[in-house]
């Protein structure tokens, strides 16, 4: 009985804290849930693909794997900064997706779930907004990134 | 337990598909080879809007323009591919014919689901050829049999799918 209580308490505590990866695109600080991030690696040149899907117009080849590139910088009208750009692999619902981010190495942060508030941003899908280091940071919903803009196109 | 099983496994049929790989600008595109009726030089093809070969008329298809790909069709390697799917014909001008290849069906991958618009009609899948990503075009679309307005339906998979490796091949 005691064990169950403790387990429940731990689960509750876990839910209250979100682990996020903080990264930047064009100097704009953003965050993503760590479970939505497949990894961060050096950016390599992408391969353009003829496409009419907004912001999905290239692929990235890694050995025998290829994954679509989501141009988050264009979507945010915020060109990536730095010489050695990085690739953030998003665990999208439709499969892994590469996002080019600034050269600044991302950091890991833990945020209190109760501190997450609605972001009000309409330019990108988010899970909310949180203040990190005195700065308001949108938590990007990597799993459904691009779905809103695609819905708008198809409607 | 018998050795017969081992013999059977060596006789397994490997399904392959043949493709003519061409280059348009920086994009590599594959055409199913069974529709290729000929490859002409610029001199042989001429500069008209139609090419006639073996008593068949092939209308010029500006594939680069349809794909919004920037090409330089003034080079020495420019070729015109005569193509037919049995009921429609077209003469496709390409910057370069890269090669003919047989690909095991398991090595053809579907276009990732994130591509959701007209391109799903344009490409039947993709593959790797000489370490290049090659997009397999849909001959019916190339020959003008499909309109661009209605994209093919995309599965409503709400589950995580793992990359686009050979494990999910078979798109050709």
HADDOCK unambig.tbl for C-alpha pairs under 7 A between the chains (distance, minus, plus):
assign (segid A and resid 50 and name CA) (segid B and resid 67 and name CA) 5.77 0.50 0.50
assign (segid A and resid 50 and name CA) (segid B and resid 68 and name CA) 6.80 0.50 0.50
assign (segid A and resid 51 and name CA) (segid B and resid 119 and name CA) 5.29 0.50 0.50
assign (segid A and resid 52 and name CA) (segid B and resid 117 and name CA) 5.67 0.50 0.50
assign (segid A and resid 52 and name CA) (segid B and resid 118 and name CA) 6.25 0.50 0.50
assign (segid A and resid 52 and name CA) (segid B and resid 119 and name CA) 6.55 0.50 0.50
assign (segid A and resid 53 and name CA) (segid B and resid 115 and name CA) 5.88 0.50 0.50
assign (segid A and resid 53 and name CA) (segid B and resid 116 and name CA) 5.85 0.50 0.50
assign (segid A and resid 53 and name CA) (segid B and resid 117 and name CA) 5.30 0.50 0.50
assign (segid A and resid 56 and name CA) (segid B and resid 115 and name CA) 6.52 0.50 0.50
assign (segid A and resid 64 and name CA) (segid B and resid 165 and name CA) 6.92 0.50 0.50
assign (segid A and resid 65 and name CA) (segid B and resid 164 and name CA) 6.26 0.50 0.50
assign (segid A and resid 65 and name CA) (segid B and resid 165 and name CA) 5.39 0.50 0.50
assign (segid A and resid 66 and name CA) (segid B and resid 164 and name CA) 6.15 0.50 0.50
assign (segid A and resid 67 and name CA) (segid B and resid 163 and name CA) 6.37 0.50 0.50
assign (segid A and resid 67 and name CA) (segid B and resid 164 and name CA) 6.66 0.50 0.50
assign (segid A and resid 68 and name CA) (segid B and resid 112 and name CA) 6.78 0.50 0.50
assign (segid A and resid 93 and name CA) (segid B and resid 158 and name CA) 5.95 0.50 0.50
assign (segid A and resid 93 and name CA) (segid B and resid 159 and name CA) 5.91 0.50 0.50
assign (segid A and resid 93 and name CA) (segid B and resid 160 and name CA) 4.90 0.50 0.50
assign (segid A and resid 94 and name CA) (segid B and resid 113 and name CA) 5.67 0.50 0.50
assign (segid A and resid 94 and name CA) (segid B and resid 114 and name CA) 6.23 0.50 0.50
assign (segid A and resid 94 and name CA) (segid B and resid 160 and name CA) 6.10 0.50 0.50
assign (segid A and resid 94 and name CA) (segid B and resid 161 and name CA) 6.18 0.50 0.50
assign (segid A and resid 95 and name CA) (segid B and resid 160 and name CA) 5.78 0.50 0.50
assign (segid A and resid 95 and name CA) (segid B and resid 161 and name CA) 4.78 0.50 0.50
assign (segid A and resid 95 and name CA) (segid B and resid 162 and name CA) 5.68 0.50 0.50
assign (segid A and resid 95 and name CA) (segid B and resid 163 and name CA) 5.49 0.50 0.50
assign (segid A and resid 96 and name CA) (segid B and resid 162 and name CA) 6.75 0.50 0.50
assign (segid A and resid 96 and name CA) (segid B and resid 163 and name CA) 5.32 0.50 0.50
